Amino acid sequence: MSGLTPGQQTTVTHEKSGNANYLVFGFLQPTDNKIFEIEFASLVDLDGGVLFQPGLRWNPGDGYKVEAFYTHIDGDAWGDNPYSNMLSSLDFADELSIRLTKQF
């Protein structure tokens, strides 16, 4: 900052101006008797980040459901700057979730 003179205007240039572009895809495919359901969700940040979430739901009956989801996040899938996409700050969050529910 020592090179600035009083009253001189400065500009900061950023790679992005606040806009973001994403592609989203998801589906749910039950089996014929709805005992199993296969689910999938994805979010692709066009600046290089991806989130994939496959899942499986099992309905054994009597009001019980067992669900398992795996979340995979890659904040540096492509591109020169891994910090230019939203998913780069969530890159650590690969996880497996298992849930058991009883409906009554």
Backbone as CSV, one residue per row, in Angstrom:
resi,resn,N_x,N_y,N_z,CA_x,CA_y,CA_z,C_x,C_y,C_z
1,MET,0.812,-1.184,0.000,0.000,0.000,0.000,0.858,1.252,0.000
2,SER,2.151,1.099,0.185,2.994,2.281,0.229,3.084,2.961,-1.130
3,GLY,2.768,2.241,-2.214,2.833,2.828,-3.536,1.589,3.621,-3.916
4,LEU,0.605,3.698,-3.064,-0.627,4.414,-3.379,-0.512,5.870,-2.943
5,THR,-1.077,6.716,-3.745,-1.117,8.130,-3.379,-2.516,8.464,-2.886
6,PRO,-2.662,9.412,-1.985,-3.990,9.760,-1.479,-4.913,10.184,-2.620
7,GLY,-6.136,9.694,-2.600,-7.125,10.035,-3.614,-7.059,9.175,-4.855
8,GLN,-6.062,8.310,-4.970,-5.940,7.458,-6.145,-6.933,6.302,-6.037
9,GLN,-7.672,6.054,-7.115,-8.626,4.963,-7.115,-7.927,3.673,-7.518
10,THR,-8.294,2.623,-6.829,-7.735,1.314,-7.160,-8.880,0.385,-7.552
11,THR,-8.578,-0.578,-8.343,-9.574,-1.570,-8.725,-9.023,-2.953,-8.417
12,VAL,-9.914,-3.815,-8.056,-9.557,-5.199,-7.795,-10.260,-6.038,-8.840
13,THR,-9.505,-6.866,-9.508,-10.106,-7.736,-10.525,-10.232,-9.133,-9.939
14,HIS,-11.366,-9.728,-10.174,-11.629,-11.087,-9.718,-11.889,-11.969,-10.923
15,GLU,-11.673,-13.253,-10.723,-11.930,-14.195,-11.794,-13.422,-14.302,-12.083
16,LYS,-14.254,-14.157,-11.048,-15.702,-14.250,-11.213,-16.344,-12.975,-10.710
17,SER,-17.489,-12.670,-11.265,-18.193,-11.461,-10.847,-19.434,-11.783,-10.024
18,GLY,-19.462,-12.938,-9.385,-20.586,-13.286,-8.537,-21.559,-14.266,-9.164
19,ASN,-21.351,-14.652,-10.388,-22.243,-15.608,-11.037,-21.716,-17.023,-10.857
20,ALA,-22.616,-17.981,-10.894,-22.241,-19.386,-10.799,-23.134,-20.191,-11.728
21,ASN,-22.559,-21.212,-12.307,-23.306,-22.086,-13.212,-23.150,-23.526,-12.746
22,TYR,-24.278,-24.221,-12.594,-24.279,-25.589,-12.118,-25.131,-26.460,-13.023
23,LEU,-24.788,-27.717,-13.084,-25.620,-28.733,-13.711,-26.073,-29.671,-12.600
24,VAL,-27.361,-29.985,-12.565,-27.917,-30.838,-11.524,-28.638,-31.994,-12.193
25,PHE,-28.422,-33.186,-11.646,-29.078,-34.374,-12.175,-29.444,-35.285,-11.014
26,GLY,-30.606,-35.882,-11.079,-31.013,-36.822,-10.045,-32.065,-37.777,-10.562
27,PHE,-32.146,-38.936,-9.941,-33.202,-39.874,-10.296,-33.515,-40.770,-9.103
28,LEU,-34.683,-41.378,-9.140,-35.142,-42.349,-8.157,-35.756,-43.501,-8.928
29,GLN,-35.260,-44.712,-8.703,-35.760,-45.880,-9.416,-36.169,-46.953,-8.422
30,PRO,-37.473,-47.101,-8.173,-37.916,-48.193,-7.301,-37.942,-49.519,-8.065
31,THR,-37.809,-50.617,-7.324,-37.992,-51.927,-7.938,-39.491,-52.188,-8.072
32,ASP,-39.842,-53.304,-8.680,-41.256,-53.590,-8.971,-42.124,-53.607,-7.716
33,ASN,-41.647,-54.161,-6.638,-42.446,-54.261,-5.428,-42.081,-53.203,-4.386
34,LYS,-41.261,-52.245,-4.753,-40.830,-51.118,-3.904,-40.120,-51.557,-2.625
35,ILE,-39.533,-52.744,-2.644,-38.718,-53.150,-1.492,-37.395,-52.391,-1.517
36,PHE,-36.839,-52.205,-2.692,-35.597,-51.441,-2.846,-35.851,-50.226,-3.731
37,GLU,-35.146,-49.135,-3.433,-35.166,-47.944,-4.279,-33.723,-47.469,-4.450
38,ILE,-33.351,-47.216,-5.672,-32.019,-46.704,-5.981,-32.161,-45.212,-6.261
39,GLU,-31.329,-44.422,-5.612,-31.378,-42.971,-5.770,-30.009,-42.463,-6.187
40,PHE,-30.021,-41.364,-6.898,-28.771,-40.730,-7.291,-29.015,-39.237,-7.444
41,ALA,-28.080,-38.449,-6.938,-28.123,-36.993,-7.102,-26.716,-36.508,-7.409
42,SER,-26.622,-35.496,-8.246,-25.309,-34.923,-8.556,-25.429,-33.428,-8.784
43,LEU,-24.348,-32.750,-8.478,-24.229,-31.320,-8.748,-22.846,-31.110,-9.346
44,VAL,-22.796,-30.489,-10.510,-21.529,-30.221,-11.186,-21.368,-28.717,-11.305
45,ASP,-20.328,-28.202,-10.672,-19.970,-26.793,-10.815,-19.119,-26.685,-12.077
46,LEU,-19.520,-25.888,-13.024,-18.819,-25.816,-14.305,-17.405,-25.264,-14.184
47,ASP,-17.049,-24.732,-13.015,-15.679,-24.274,-12.795,-14.785,-25.356,-12.217
48,GLY,-15.287,-26.596,-12.080,-14.394,-27.683,-11.720,-14.748,-28.499,-10.500
49,GLY,-15.876,-28.326,-9.898,-16.231,-29.113,-8.727,-17.401,-30.042,-9.014
50,VAL,-17.410,-31.211,-8.347,-18.502,-32.158,-8.517,-18.934,-32.708,-7.167
51,LEU,-20.224,-32.982,-7.052,-20.797,-33.670,-5.901,-21.635,-34.806,-6.442
52,PHE,-21.334,-36.028,-6.006,-22.108,-37.198,-6.384,-22.661,-37.831,-5.123
53,GLN,-23.938,-38.230,-5.158,-24.551,-38.861,-3.999,-25.441,-40.030,-4.446
54,PRO,-24.861,-41.242,-4.524,-25.688,-42.416,-4.772,-26.284,-42.908,-3.457
55,GLY,-27.438,-43.530,-3.551,-28.086,-44.026,-2.345,-28.926,-45.255,-2.617
56,LEU,-29.201,-45.994,-1.543,-30.030,-47.182,-1.621,-30.988,-47.167,-0.441
57,ARG,-32.258,-47.419,-0.719,-33.283,-47.477,0.323,-33.903,-48.870,0.306
58,TRP,-34.030,-49.462,1.498,-34.614,-50.782,1.653,-35.837,-50.671,2.536
59,ASN,-36.960,-51.174,2.062,-38.215,-51.169,2.807,-38.561,-52.613,3.180
60,PRO,-38.079,-53.120,4.338,-38.341,-54.515,4.690,-39.775,-54.771,5.144
61,GLY,-40.534,-53.727,5.430,-41.916,-53.896,5.852,-42.107,-53.507,7.309
62,ASP,-43.343,-53.567,7.760,-43.724,-53.237,9.131,-43.337,-51.802,9.503
63,GLY,-43.288,-50.905,8.523,-42.995,-49.497,8.791,-41.528,-49.154,8.895
64,TYR,-40.634,-50.109,8.680,-39.192,-49.850,8.769,-38.631,-49.444,7.411
65,LYS,-37.635,-48.592,7.448,-36.864,-48.224,6.254,-35.400,-48.122,6.653
66,VAL,-34.534,-48.616,5.785,-33.087,-48.490,5.965,-32.565,-47.769,4.739
67,GLU,-31.864,-46.667,4.968,-31.332,-45.857,3.859,-29.822,-45.706,4.027
68,ALA,-29.110,-45.787,2.935,-27.661,-45.566,2.936,-27.321,-44.641,1.773
69,PHE,-26.546,-43.602,2.081,-26.110,-42.627,1.077,-24.619,-42.420,1.208
70,TYR,-23.943,-42.323,0.081,-22.532,-41.968,0.076,-22.412,-40.622,-0.640
71,THR,-21.748,-39.681,-0.014,-21.543,-38.369,-0.610,-20.066,-38.220,-0.970
72,HIS,-19.801,-37.976,-2.251,-18.430,-37.747,-2.724,-18.353,-36.340,-3.295
73,ILE,-17.423,-35.550,-2.782,-17.221,-34.171,-3.256,-15.780,-34.035,-3.716
74,ASP,-15.606,-33.543,-4.924,-14.279,-33.263,-5.471,-14.259,-31.806,-5.922
75,GLY,-13.537,-30.971,-5.204,-13.487,-29.551,-5.517,-12.468,-29.183,-6.570
76,ASP,-11.676,-30.153,-7.011,-10.633,-29.880,-7.997,-10.680,-30.934,-9.106
77,ALA,-11.846,-31.158,-9.668,-12.001,-32.174,-10.705,-11.326,-31.747,-12.011
78,TRP,-11.392,-30.479,-12.344,-10.721,-29.932,-13.527,-10.565,-28.435,-13.334
79,GLY,-9.831,-27.818,-14.203,-9.609,-26.375,-14.146,-8.273,-26.038,-13.485
80,ASP,-7.830,-24.814,-13.694,-6.536,-24.378,-13.175,-6.593,-23.912,-11.734
81,ASN,-7.736,-23.392,-11.300,-7.844,-22.809,-9.967,-8.889,-23.570,-9.158
82,PRO,-8.463,-24.382,-8.191,-9.451,-25.138,-7.411,-10.300,-24.262,-6.502
83,TYR,-9.918,-23.019,-6.289,-10.665,-22.124,-5.410,-11.718,-21.302,-6.151
84,SER,-11.917,-21.574,-7.429,-12.882,-20.794,-8.204,-14.274,-21.427,-8.201
85,ASN,-14.464,-22.520,-7.474,-15.779,-23.132,-7.437,-16.251,-23.312,-6.006
86,MET,-17.564,-23.434,-5.841,-18.163,-23.528,-4.512,-17.771,-24.804,-3.786
87,LEU,-17.593,-25.892,-4.488,-17.361,-27.177,-3.848,-15.952,-27.359,-3.320
88,SER,-15.020,-26.473,-3.660,-13.652,-26.625,-3.163,-13.570,-26.472,-1.656
89,SER,-14.455,-25.702,-1.055,-14.425,-25.531,0.401,-15.089,-26.703,1.119
90,LEU,-15.796,-27.572,0.400,-16.444,-28.739,0.997,-15.765,-30.041,0.608
91,ASP,-14.564,-29.960,0.048,-13.869,-31.119,-0.496,-13.580,-32.190,0.559
92,PHE,-13.493,-31.827,1.804,-13.172,-32.762,2.878,-14.365,-33.633,3.284
93,ALA,-15.559,-33.343,2.810,-16.790,-33.903,3.365,-17.280,-35.166,2.665
94,ASP,-16.386,-36.061,2.256,-16.837,-37.359,1.749,-17.337,-38.169,2.935
95,GLU,-18.560,-38.688,2.829,-19.115,-39.384,3.987,-20.120,-40.442,3.565
96,LEU,-20.318,-41.406,4.458,-21.321,-42.436,4.305,-22.336,-42.249,5.421
97,SER,-23.604,-42.184,5.055,-24.678,-42.011,6.032,-25.613,-43.209,5.956
98,ILE,-25.935,-43.761,7.107,-26.885,-44.863,7.196,-27.971,-44.456,8.176
99,ARG,-29.223,-44.638,7.766,-30.342,-44.198,8.596,-31.373,-45.320,8.687
100,LEU,-31.842,-45.572,9.901,-32.896,-46.539,10.165,-34.087,-45.767,10.718
101,THR,-35.252,-45.925,10.101,-36.446,-45.216,10.564,-37.591,-46.204,10.750
102,LYS,-38.474,-45.868,11.655,-39.692,-46.641,11.899,-40.867,-45.678,11.825
103,GLN,-41.792,-45.961,10.932,-42.967,-45.124,10.780,-44.122,-45.774,11.533
104,PHE,-44.792,-44.974,12.364,-45.922,-45.509,13.136,-47.080,-44.551,13.123
